[in-house]
Amino acid sequence: MYRNMNGSTHVLAAAEIAVPAIPEDERVWVPQAEGVWFRPLMLNTLAGQWCNLLRVRRSGVLSRHLHPNPVHGYVIKGRWHYLEHDWVAETGSYVFEPPGEIHTLVVPEDCPEMITFFNITGSMIYLDSDDRHTGYEDVFSKIDMCREHYESVGLGADYLDRFIR
């Protein structure tokens, strides 16, 4: 089984990714909304999964959404909460979001910057206050957003290839 290795990895395995999570080059952050960016770390097209950092430099409601699959988060900086819960995710907090939960992400006014690592499989389905579908994101829409942004800032659309598996 281990005779066909490429270094320490099986020849059929995807390549590893080892990069600084918080980049020095601001162009790596992909704008998502006013005062909101994400930094792709891994975009898994086979599992429909993506790992990214979410950076927010504004307060208030970011979005109301649901995930059909579980989500894992780790707060690197700042804090945030969901209107539907009484807990606050602060620096160093781990958050597990069960599948099917609807929640509204809020960054408090006294938090100048929030950065959270998220591991998401499936999609994010955006909802209005009446639970009507207003949009979605999945690994493929994230790829499209990144490619367009990286092309526009001079990194080239293929800059993203290092994060796609």
Residue pairs with C-beta under 8 A, 6 or more apart in sequence:
2 10
4 10
4 11
4 12
5 11
9 15
9 16
14 165
15 165
17 41
17 42
17 162
17 163
17 165
19 41
19 162
21 39
21 41
21 53
21 76
21 117
22 39
22 53
22 76
22 115
23 29
23 39
25 155
27 150
27 153
27 154
27 155
28 39
28 155
29 37
29 38
29 39
29 55
30 37
30 38
30 39
30 40
30 145
30 146
30 149
30 150
31 37
31 149
32 38
32 54
32 145
33 62
34 58
35 56
35 57
35 58
36 54
36 55
36 56
36 57
36 58
36 62
37 54
37 55
37 56
38 52
38 53
38 54
38 55
38 142
39 52
39 53
39 55
40 50
40 51
40 52
40 142
40 146
40 160
40 163
41 51
41 52
41 53
41 117
41 163
42 49
42 50
42 51
42 163
42 165
43 49
43 50
43 139
43 142
43 143
43 146
43 160
43 163
43 164
43 165
44 50
44 139
44 165
45 139
45 140
45 143
45 164
45 165
46 165
47 121
48 121
48 122
48 123
48 138
48 139
49 119
49 120
49 121
49 122
49 139
50 119
50 120
50 139
50 142
51 117
51 118
51 119
51 120
52 117
52 118
52 120
52 142
53 76
53 115
53 116
53 117
53 118
54 114
54 115
54 116
54 118
55 113
55 114
55 115
56 62
56 78
56 80
56 107
56 113
56 114
56 115
57 112
57 113
58 107
59 107
59 108
59 109
59 110
59 111
60 106
60 107
60 109
61 83
61 104
61 105
61 106
62 80
62 105
62 106
62 107
63 104
63 105
63 124
63 126
64 102
64 103
64 104
64 105
64 126
64 127
64 128
64 129
65 102
65 103
65 105
65 124
65 125
65 126
65 127
66 100
66 101
66 102
66 103
66 124
66 125
66 127
67 97
67 99
67 100
67 101
67 120
67 122
67 123
67 124
67 125
68 99
68 100
68 122
68 123
68 125
69 99
69 120
69 121
69 122
69 123
70 96
70 97
70 98
70 99
70 121
71 95
71 96
71 97
71 118
71 119
71 120
71 121
72 94
72 95
72 96
72 97
72 118
72 119
73 89
73 94
73 95
73 96
73 97
73 116
73 117
73 118
73 119
74 93
74 94
74 95
74 116
74 117
75 89
75 90
75 91
75 92
75 93
75 95
75 114
75 115
75 116
76 91
76 115
76 116
76 117
77 91
77 113
77 114
77 115
78 90
78 91
78 107
78 111
78 112
78 113
78 114
78 115
78 116
79 88
79 89
79 90
79 91
79 93
79 107
79 108
79 111
79 114
80 88
80 89
80 105
80 106
80 107
80 108
80 111
80 114
80 116
81 87
81 88
81 89
81 105
81 106
81 108
82 103
82 104
82 105
82 106
83 103
83 104
83 106
84 101
84 102
84 103
84 104
85 103
89 95
89 116
97 103
102 127
102 131
107 114
122 138
123 136
123 137
123 138
124 136
124 137
124 138
125 133
125 135
125 136
126 133
126 134
126 135
126 136
126 137
127 133
127 134
128 134
143 160
143 164
146 160
146 163
147 157
147 160
148 157
150 156
150 157
150 159
150 160
151 157
